[in-house]
Amino acid sequence: MDTHLMIGVAVMFGLIGIAASRDLLRRLREQQPQLVPIKVERPDLQAPRRDR
């Protein structure tokens, strides 16, 4: 094979690999769960303790 042709094929495979990895990374990043703040009520702080 011609050297220039082999270099061109290697560059094309590299570009395809880069595009595929970017797509996979984007998909993985979108699938991560997002944290949602929740309100927690603690009964020991709302009313005074009566057991003493």
MDAnalysis code that builds the backbone (N, CA, C; Angstrom):
import MDAnalysis as mda
import numpy as np

u = mda.Universe.empty(156, n_residues=52, atom_resindex=np.repeat(np.arange(52), 3), trajectory=True)
u.add_TopologyAttr("name", ["N", "CA", "C"] * 52)
u.add_TopologyAttr("resid", np.arange(1, 53))
u.add_TopologyAttr("resname", ["MET", "ASP", "THR", "HIS", "LEU", "MET", "ILE", "GLY", "VAL", "ALA", "VAL", "MET", "PHE", "GLY", "LEU", "ILE", "GLY", "ILE", "ALA", "ALA", "SER", "ARG", "ASP", "LEU", "LEU", "ARG", "ARG", "LEU", "ARG", "GLU", "GLN", "GLN", "PRO", "GLN", "LEU", "VAL", "PRO", "ILE", "LYS", "VAL", "GLU", "ARG", "PRO", "ASP", "LEU", "GLN", "ALA", "PRO", "ARG", "ARG", "ASP", "ARG"])
u.atoms.positions = np.array([
    [0.835, -1.197, 0.000],
    [0.000, 0.000, 0.000],
    [0.872, 1.249, 0.000],
    [0.318, 2.271, -0.523],
    [1.017, 3.551, -0.540],
    [1.044, 4.145, 0.869],
    [2.131, 4.781, 1.236],
    [2.279, 5.342, 2.578],
    [1.245, 6.427, 2.848],
    [0.982, 7.267, 1.872],
    [0.002, 8.334, 2.062],
    [-1.393, 7.767, 2.256],
    [-1.709, 6.709, 1.572],
    [-3.015, 6.078, 1.729],
    [-3.154, 5.471, 3.121],
    [-2.101, 4.830, 3.619],
    [-2.151, 4.245, 4.961],
    [-2.286, 5.335, 6.019],
    [-1.604, 6.446, 5.844],
    [-1.726, 7.567, 6.785],
    [-3.141, 8.135, 6.745],
    [-3.709, 8.258, 5.550],
    [-5.077, 8.761, 5.417],
    [-6.090, 7.840, 6.078],
    [-5.911, 6.531, 5.908],
    [-6.826, 5.571, 6.545],
    [-6.694, 5.655, 8.063],
    [-5.475, 5.786, 8.570],
    [-5.268, 5.890, 10.018],
    [-5.912, 7.161, 10.572],
    [-5.790, 8.260, 9.847],
    [-6.420, 9.513, 10.294],
    [-7.934, 9.370, 10.313],
    [-8.497, 8.745, 9.286],
    [-9.956, 8.562, 9.241],
    [-10.434, 7.694, 10.403],
    [-9.705, 6.590, 10.685],
    [-10.084, 5.748, 11.823],
    [-9.960, 6.528, 13.134],
    [-8.963, 7.366, 13.243],
    [-8.817, 8.183, 14.447],
    [-9.964, 9.156, 14.624],
    [-10.370, 9.802, 13.539],
    [-11.491, 10.743, 13.621],
    [-12.794, 10.020, 13.967],
    [-12.992, 8.847, 13.376],
    [-14.197, 8.066, 13.702],
    [-14.170, 7.662, 15.168],
    [-13.019, 7.261, 15.670],
    [-12.900, 6.883, 17.081],
    [-13.163, 8.046, 18.015],
    [-12.651, 9.213, 17.662],
    [-12.880, 10.404, 18.489],
    [-14.365, 10.755, 18.511],
    [-15.018, 10.723, 17.365],
    [-16.449, 11.041, 17.302],
    [-17.268, 10.038, 18.110],
    [-16.925, 8.753, 18.009],
    [-17.668, 7.731, 18.747],
    [-17.470, 7.889, 20.250],
    [-16.246, 8.169, 20.692],
    [-16.003, 8.296, 22.129],
    [-16.695, 9.537, 22.684],
    [-16.731, 10.623, 21.916],
    [-17.432, 11.821, 22.392],
    [-18.925, 11.555, 22.534],
    [-19.495, 10.807, 21.581],
    [-20.910, 10.473, 21.658],
    [-21.196, 9.596, 22.873],
    [-20.334, 8.603, 23.114],
    [-20.540, 7.728, 24.273],
    [-20.404, 8.501, 25.578],
    [-19.423, 9.384, 25.671],
    [-19.253, 10.165, 26.890],
    [-20.437, 11.094, 27.122],
    [-20.976, 11.678, 26.051],
    [-22.143, 12.558, 26.203],
    [-23.348, 11.771, 26.702],
    [-23.537, 10.568, 26.175],
    [-24.662, 9.739, 26.622],
    [-24.519, 9.342, 28.081],
    [-23.301, 8.991, 28.491],
    [-23.092, 8.610, 29.887],
    [-23.324, 9.796, 30.819],
    [-22.906, 10.990, 30.399],
    [-23.080, 12.169, 31.238],
    [-24.552, 12.528, 31.388],
    [-25.359, 12.330, 30.340],
    [-26.787, 12.655, 30.414],
    [-27.551, 11.657, 31.274],
    [-27.054, 10.430, 31.413],
    [-27.769, 9.419, 32.165],
    [-27.513, 9.502, 33.662],
    [-26.598, 10.327, 34.102],
    [-26.319, 10.421, 35.530],
    [-27.511, 11.059, 36.244],
    [-27.904, 10.490, 37.376],
    [-29.041, 11.071, 38.111],
    [-28.685, 12.435, 38.687],
    [-29.643, 13.308, 38.661],
    [-29.448, 14.637, 39.211],
    [-29.948, 14.661, 40.654],
    [-29.213, 15.327, 41.521],
    [-29.606, 15.417, 42.919],
    [-30.733, 16.435, 43.076],
    [-31.723, 16.059, 43.884],
    [-32.874, 16.925, 44.123],
    [-32.915, 17.227, 45.613],
    [-32.980, 18.493, 46.007],
    [-33.043, 18.808, 47.438],
    [-34.385, 18.368, 48.028],
    [-34.327, 17.782, 49.200],
    [-35.547, 17.367, 49.888],
    [-35.570, 18.017, 51.259],
    [-36.767, 18.213, 51.787],
    [-36.928, 18.809, 53.099],
    [-37.141, 17.691, 54.108],
    [-36.290, 17.658, 55.115],
    [-36.376, 16.629, 56.144],
    [-36.846, 17.284, 57.427],
    [-37.886, 16.724, 57.993],
    [-38.394, 17.250, 59.263],
    [-37.896, 16.357, 60.388],
    [-37.272, 16.973, 61.361],
    [-36.760, 16.219, 62.505],
    [-37.666, 16.481, 63.695],
    [-38.365, 15.474, 64.186],
    [-39.314, 15.688, 65.285],
    [-38.636, 16.130, 66.579],
    [-37.386, 15.781, 66.820],
    [-36.738, 16.172, 68.069],
    [-36.425, 17.665, 68.109],
    [-36.399, 18.329, 66.985],
    [-36.144, 19.769, 66.970],
    [-37.424, 20.588, 66.929],
    [-38.544, 19.973, 66.607],
    [-39.800, 20.716, 66.475],
    [-40.484, 20.929, 67.817],
    [-40.496, 19.934, 68.684],
    [-41.185, 20.040, 69.969],
    [-40.193, 19.766, 71.081],
    [-40.392, 20.428, 72.231],
    [-39.502, 20.163, 73.365],
    [-39.725, 18.739, 73.888],
    [-38.662, 18.154, 74.397],
    [-38.746, 16.788, 74.923],
    [-39.425, 16.805, 76.286],
    [-40.302, 15.839, 76.520],
    [-41.062, 15.793, 77.787],
    [-40.657, 14.627, 78.665],
    [-39.633, 13.881, 78.301],
    [-39.283, 12.707, 79.091],
    [-38.357, 13.035, 80.256],
    [-37.983, 14.266, 80.454],
    [-37.077, 14.628, 81.564],
    [-37.825, 15.256, 82.698],
])
